[in-house]
Amino acid sequence: MNNFHLTIITPEKTFFDGETTEVIVRTTEGDIGILANHISLVAALPSGPMKMRKEDGTFRVAAISIGLIKVGGNRVNIFADAIEWAEDIDVDWAKRSEQEARDRIAAQESEKEITFAELKLKRALNRLSVHESSYKK
């Protein structure tokens, strides 16, 4: 398989900058797989998993918390609010975040608070799902 350059940037740092042969991400229109020389595109990324093929052929999995993907010129750029590798996810913190979000939604305060809590809940559930799925045998 041919390589292409992948850069993943968050507001705080460059999360990844290197070569890969395949990336799979969830867009607002569904999951897409990207290989070398993929057609140019730009797509929105909701909270969801990202898989990147490593040199040994296995995938490294990360949890993306909303973002954007830009593909073109044999380069892929992902801009994400937050992203973390499955093995770095703090499961206890994610579970607490999930419960806090559920409590906020149940409190039914303002529409703004409910919207914020729903986004927080999606992020927490995505993190837990990515962590769990990456460790299933």
Beta strands, then each sheet from edge to edge (+ up, - down):
strand 1: 4-9
strand 2: 14-20
strand 3: 23-27
strand 4: 30-34
strand 5: 41-45
strand 6: 48-53
strand 7: 59-72
strand 8: 75-85
sheet 1: 2+ 1- 8- 7+ 5-
sheet 2: 2+ 1- 8- 7+ 6- 3+ 4-
end
